[in-house]
C-alpha cells in the first residue's frame, strides 16, 4: 500500500466503513487523497503510477485534477465522512476556539512570525483557545512554549504516519473529539482541519498571516486563488451556513459510496479471497 493511503488513519476509517475484519485495511489499489488543497488534492511529491486510479474527495476536485491532465480520477468522498458515518460526532458542550497554525512537514518548513499570529488570535478570539500543532512543530519546544505563554492550551493530534512511522488509527478520532468540543475552528490558511470543523458544526474562520512554506509549489495556486474561490470560508467572522455548505462540497458530502461499491473500487476482497459480498 502506498504510505500516503495510511496517513491520518484514513485506511483504517475506510476499512471500518467497509466492514473489513478488525477494521484493518488491505492494500488499496490506487491513491487516496489524504488532505485538501486548492488544486487536485495530492502533494507534488506523491508519485502516482499510470493504470492506478486516484480516489479524490469531490467532483470539484476531480474536475481540477482532470484539468491538470490526470485521467482515471474517481470520486469517493473524504475518509473523514466515512468515519462520521460509523462514528457519529459525540454530543459535547462546545466552548472556545481550536486554532490550527499553517504547518510544514519534514521536508518543508513554514516561515512566519508566530508572535504576530499570537497577537492576532488574542485580539479576535475571546477564549479559551486551543492551538493544535502538527507533530513536527509540536516537537519544537520553543515554538510550543510561545503559544503556551500566551495562555493557550497546546495539543497535537498525533503523527500522520509514514514510511518510518506506523499509521495512527486514532488520529481522526482524536481530532473529531477536539473539534466537537469547540465552538469555532480557525487557521491562517484554508486547510483540511477547517473543512472538517465546519462539517461537524464549528464556526469556521480563516484569518491572519498565511505565512510562507519553503519551496512552495505554484501548481496549487496562491492564497489569492483560495480567497477568490472560497470567500465564504475566509474572514474572522463568516456566514456559517454558506461556509458549511462549501466545506461539505469539498469533502464530497452526497458522493459517498456504499460499502460494497467502495470495497470493489479500492480493490478489497473478502479475507477468503472472494469478491466483496
N, C-alpha and C positions, 0 to 999 in steps of 0.2 A: 504494500500500500504506500502511495506517495505520502511522505511525512506530513505535508500540509493538510491532508484529509483528516488527520487526527488532531489538528490544532484546536485548542479550547474544548476538547472532548466532543467535537462535532460528530465523529464517527460513532461514539457511544450513544449520543442523543438519537441519531438516525437508527441505530440498531435496536434501541428500546422501542421506538415507534414501530419498527418493522417486526418486532416480536422475536428477534434472534435470542437464542438461549443465553441467559445471564446478561443480556444487553451488551454483549461483546461483539464488536464489528468484525466482519470478514473483510478480505481485500476488496476495495472499491475499484471497479474497472472504469476509471476516469478521474476527473479532477473536480473536487468540491470547492466552490468559492468559500473562503474562510473568513472574509471580512469585507466591509463595504468601502468603496472609494468612488469618486465621480466618474471613473472610467468603466472598464469592463469587469471590474471586481476582482482581478487577480494581480498579484505583485509582479513586478518586472522580472524578478529572479525565478519565478515559477516556470520551469521549462516543461511545456506540455507536448507530448509526442503525438504525431498525427495518428488518426484512427481511433483515438480515445475521446469520449465526449467531455465537454466542460459543463458541469452542473452549476448553473447560476441561480440566483435567488428570485429574480423577477423578469417579466417581459421587457421592462425598460433596460435592465442590464443586458439582456440578450440582444436587444437592438443596438446598444452601444458596442457590444462585443463584435457583432457581425459587421458593424461599420469600420472596425479595425482590420477586417479581413478574416476573422475567425469563422470556422464552419463547425458543424456538429456541436452546437450550443443548445443545451436542454434546460428548460426552466423546471426547477423542482421546489422552490421556496427555501427559505433560510432554515438551517438546522435549529435555530432559536425557536422558530414557530412550531417545529415538531416537538421540541422539549416542552413548550407550553401545552401542547396537545396531550401529552402524557403526564405532565406535572403542572397542573393549573397554578397560577400565582397564588401563594398563600395570603390569607387576609392579614393585614398588618396595619397598625396605626402609623400614618406617614408623618414625618417631620423633617424639615430642613432640606438640604441640597447635597446630592452626591456629584462631585466635580471631577472630571477626567481630563487632566492636562494632556495635550497632544504629546505623544511619546515616540521615541525612536525604537530601535531594536538593536540586536547585537552588531549589525554591520553598518548602522547609520544612527548617528547621534542627532538629537534635537538641540538647536542653538536658539537661545532666547533669554529674556530677563524674567526669571521666576519671581523675583522680588516685586517687580511691577505687576505681574499677574496676581500675586497675593493681594496687593493693594486694591486691584480692580475687583477681585472676588469679595473682599471685605466691604467694599463700597456698595455692591449690588445685593449680596445675599445676607438676609437678616440672621441666618444661622438656625440651628447648628449646621456646620459644613463638614462633610466627609470628603477627603481627597483620595481618589484611588489612583495609584501609580502602577504603571507596567512593571513587571518584576525586575527588569533591568535597571530602571530608575529607582525602584524601591531599595535596591541594594546599595545605592548611593546615599550614605548616611548624611552627608552634608546637605543634599537636596531634600531628603526626607525631613530633616530637622527644621529646614526653612519653613516648611508648611506646618509642622508641629508647633513651632514657636509662634505662629500666627493664631494659634488656638484651634487649629483644625484637627479632626481625627484623621489619621492617615492609615490606609489599608492597601492591600494588594489581593486581587482575586486568585493569584497563583501564576504558575508558568503555563504558557500556552502549549508546551511540549515541543519536541523537535527531534532531529536525528540523534542528539546526545542526551535527550531528556524524555522520559516516558510521557505519554499523554495523560492529562489530568481530567478524568471523567467528571470531577466535581466542580470544574471551573464555572460552567454556566449556571449550575445550581447555586453556587455562592453569589454569583453576580445577580441572579434573579432575586435572591433573598435580600440583597442590599438595595436593589432598585425599588422594590415594593415597600421598603421601609422609609423611603424618602419621597417628599412631595415634588421635588424638582430634580432634573438631571441636566448637567451643563458641561460644556467643553469650549476650548478656544478654536476648535475646528469641528465641522460636521463629521462625526465619526460613527462607527458601528454602535458604540455604547449609547449615544444619543438616540439613535433609532430604536434600540432595544428598550430604553427607558420610556420613550414615547409610546411604544406598543403596549406597555403594561400600566399606563395611567400616570406616568410622571409628566410634569410640565417641562418641556424641553427648552433649552436656551443655548445659543452659540454666540459667544462674545469674547472680547479680549484679544491680545496679541496672538495671531495664529502661529507665530514662531516659524523657524526655518529648519528643515531637515537636510542633513548633509547629502549632496549629490542627488537632489530631488529629481524625479522623473517627470518630464514635461508632458508625457503622453496622457497623464491623468488630469491635466488642466490645472490652472492655478485657483487660488481662493476666490478670485473674481467670478470664475465659472460656477463654483459651488454656490456662491451667493446669488448668482443670476438664475440658476436652475432651481434652487430650493430656498427662495427668500422667506418662505413661511416658517423655516426652521432656524433662521438667524435673528439674533437680537437678544437683548436682556429680558424682554417680555414678548411673548408671541401669542398668536391665536392658537390655543391649544387644540381645538378640533381640527383645524386645517393642517397643523403640524403633525398630528397623529395620523391623519389620512395619508399624508405624504410619506411618513415613516413606514406605515404598513404596506404601501405600494412598493417601496424599495425592498422590503423584506419578502415580498411575494405573497402577502395575505390574499387568500382566494385562489392561489395557484398551487396549493399543496397537493401531493399525490396520495392516493390510498396506499395502505401498507403493501399490498400485493404488487401494485404497479411500481412502487418505489423500490422494492426488493429486486424486481426484474430490471429496472433501469440501472441500478447500482451493480448488477451482476452477482447478486447474492442468491445462493441456493440454500435449500434446507440442508441441515447437517448430515442427512442421509444421502446427500448427493442429488436429490431430485430437484425438479423445478419448484419455484416458490408456489406454495399452495394458495 
